[in-house]
Amino acid sequence: MTEAIRVVVTGAAGQIAYSLLYMIARGEVFGKDQPLILHLLDIPPMAGVLEGVVMELADCALPLLQEVIPTTDPKVAFKDVSAAFLVGAMPRKEGMERKDLLSANVKIFKVQGQALNEFAKKDVKVLVVGNPANTNALVCANYAPSIPKENFSAMTRLDQNRATSQIAAKLGVPIAAVSNIIIWGNHSSTQYPDAGQGKVFINDVWKSVTEVLNDTSFLQGPFIDIVQKRGAAVIASRKMSSAMSAAKSACDHMHDWWNGTAPGKFVSMGVFSDGSYGTPKDVVFSFPVEIKNKQWKIVQGLTIDGFSKSKLDITGNELREERDEALSVLESN
Ligand SMILES: NC(=O)c1ccc[n+]([C@@H]2O[C@H](COP(=O)([O-])OP(=O)(O)OC[C@H]3O[C@@H](n4cnc5c(N)ncnc54)[C@H](O)[C@@H]3O)[C@@H](O)[C@H]2O)c1
């Protein structure tokens, strides 16, 4: 039998983890033949809730799940893990300034970066979901110098899934008939959802979304707005933030990183920027990537028109500002 891999989920007593743990333990990320040992990390006040999650995982009677290790100690949580879903973060409280939120999270991700550096496998794949996800991933990587920077990523797959779903609905085609919709930049309201490289499968051929749709005002207006504000719309309706869809997207992200992307297909991931497409270097920026042998590569050579360039600049500037604020918090600690 294949040897089990260790996978950590932080924020394991929270609402995203409640859906995510089940999906991982069913084999939807690492495969139906890959046994797992799940490490569940949360903070001490949540230890009781964590016990309930452990009971439920046991009661699911999942054949791939060899062991579940609940803990409030990062040293235990990150020991020998091959994959890390960093979901736990400090939520924004009423009246909290952006800087205070960033400051609280920078500290969490510093500690977790240090623990990954010391205890995780050196080829661990790290997906940061907790917000501000891009800058948290940057901080985490900076404190884990023994792990390659390429192994750290931030989640924009939920935004990609939302955007793909909007395009499929607009075209009246099944979701599987739409591909290569891109999210550029930050997982925030400055993100740029871009259907310009999108493909749609109609009458047995892949065609350009922009040509088939022929509606630039929609693609440059309501489409971007809907995707940027979708999280707020879910909160307004559900009175809680997106959890099921966030969990599914975290699975999609890690699944594709682990297993690769099909030829010609690309997906969006927040990764270390090398300055491609005129973006700032050394921020975690969401790009279209292709993945082979567990290594992502930024898709090159796409045409960026003036409209797209201005959108990339806005979100790139925000990421630069976040990075500088995070660094100033770290220096003053
Ligand atoms: N990137 C994305 O697309 C995306 C989408 C949705 C949500 N999010 C973010 O994901 C995060 C989690 O969302 P949720 O709905 O599950 O929130 P939640 O409040 O239900 O759960 C968060 C959990 O994290 C725990 N936690 C806090 N600090 C921790 C630490 N230092 N170590 C371990 N655990 C810690 C909390 O105790 C809590 O159990 C939030 O930051 C949210 O903004 C990101």
PDBQT file of the ligand as one rigid body, heavy atoms in Angstrom, charges set to zero:
ROOT
HETATM    1  N1  LIG A 401      -8.316  33.359  -0.528  1.00  0.00    +0.000 N 
HETATM    2  C1  LIG A 401      -9.636  33.215  -0.606  1.00  0.00    +0.000 C 
HETATM    3  O1  LIG A 401     -10.187  33.097  -1.708  1.00  0.00    +0.000 OA
HETATM    4  C2  LIG A 401     -10.500  33.173   0.612  1.00  0.00    +0.000 A 
HETATM    5  C3  LIG A 401     -11.855  32.852   0.472  1.00  0.00    +0.000 A 
HETATM    6  C4  LIG A 401     -12.651  32.799   1.615  1.00  0.00    +0.000 A 
HETATM    7  C5  LIG A 401     -12.099  33.064   2.850  1.00  0.00    +0.000 A 
HETATM    8  N2  LIG A 401     -10.785  33.392   2.958  1.00  0.00    +0.000 N 
HETATM    9  C6  LIG A 401     -10.158  33.643   4.258  1.00  0.00    +0.000 C 
HETATM   10  O2  LIG A 401      -9.954  32.392   4.902  1.00  0.00    +0.000 OA
HETATM   11  C7  LIG A 401      -9.840  32.594   6.295  1.00  0.00    +0.000 C 
HETATM   12  C8  LIG A 401     -10.667  31.585   7.065  1.00  0.00    +0.000 C 
HETATM   13  O3  LIG A 401     -12.042  31.747   6.777  1.00  0.00    +0.000 OA
HETATM   14  P1  LIG A 401     -13.149  30.967   7.624  1.00  0.00    +0.000 P 
HETATM   15  O4  LIG A 401     -14.459  31.363   7.017  1.00  0.00    +0.000 OA
HETATM   16  O5  LIG A 401     -12.811  29.532   7.743  1.00  0.00    +0.000 OA
HETATM   17  O6  LIG A 401     -12.979  31.705   9.028  1.00  0.00    +0.000 OA
HETATM   18  P2  LIG A 401     -13.367  31.176  10.495  1.00  0.00    +0.000 P 
HETATM   19  O7  LIG A 401     -13.304  32.392  11.363  1.00  0.00    +0.000 OA
HETATM   20  O8  LIG A 401     -14.597  30.357  10.454  1.00  0.00    +0.000 OA
HETATM   21  O9  LIG A 401     -12.157  30.200  10.859  1.00  0.00    +0.000 OA
HETATM   22  C9  LIG A 401     -10.853  30.649  11.059  1.00  0.00    +0.000 C 
HETATM   23  C10 LIG A 401     -10.214  29.735  12.062  1.00  0.00    +0.000 C 
HETATM   24  O10 LIG A 401      -8.838  30.085  12.132  1.00  0.00    +0.000 OA
HETATM   25  C11 LIG A 401      -8.453  29.955  13.478  1.00  0.00    +0.000 C 
HETATM   26  N3  LIG A 401      -7.200  30.659  13.727  1.00  0.00    +0.000 N 
HETATM   27  C12 LIG A 401      -7.004  31.966  14.023  1.00  0.00    +0.000 A 
HETATM   28  N4  LIG A 401      -5.708  32.197  14.240  1.00  0.00    +0.000 NA
HETATM   29  C13 LIG A 401      -5.052  31.024  14.104  1.00  0.00    +0.000 A 
HETATM   30  C14 LIG A 401      -3.712  30.627  14.219  1.00  0.00    +0.000 A 
HETATM   31  N5  LIG A 401      -2.756  31.494  14.565  1.00  0.00    +0.000 N 
HETATM   32  N6  LIG A 401      -3.397  29.330  14.013  1.00  0.00    +0.000 NA
HETATM   33  C15 LIG A 401      -4.349  28.447  13.682  1.00  0.00    +0.000 A 
HETATM   34  N7  LIG A 401      -5.663  28.749  13.575  1.00  0.00    +0.000 NA
HETATM   35  C16 LIG A 401      -6.008  30.036  13.759  1.00  0.00    +0.000 A 
HETATM   36  C17 LIG A 401      -9.644  30.492  14.256  1.00  0.00    +0.000 C 
HETATM   37  O11 LIG A 401      -9.617  30.105  15.610  1.00  0.00    +0.000 OA
HETATM   38  C18 LIG A 401     -10.796  29.863  13.489  1.00  0.00    +0.000 C 
HETATM   39  O12 LIG A 401     -11.129  28.583  13.967  1.00  0.00    +0.000 OA
HETATM   40  C19 LIG A 401     -10.236  34.063   6.532  1.00  0.00    +0.000 C 
HETATM   41  O13 LIG A 401      -9.052  34.828   6.639  1.00  0.00    +0.000 OA
HETATM   42  C20 LIG A 401     -10.970  34.424   5.259  1.00  0.00    +0.000 C 
HETATM   43  O14 LIG A 401     -10.917  35.819   5.015  1.00  0.00    +0.000 OA
HETATM   44  C21 LIG A 401      -9.979  33.435   1.864  1.00  0.00    +0.000 A 
ENDROOT
TORSDOF 0
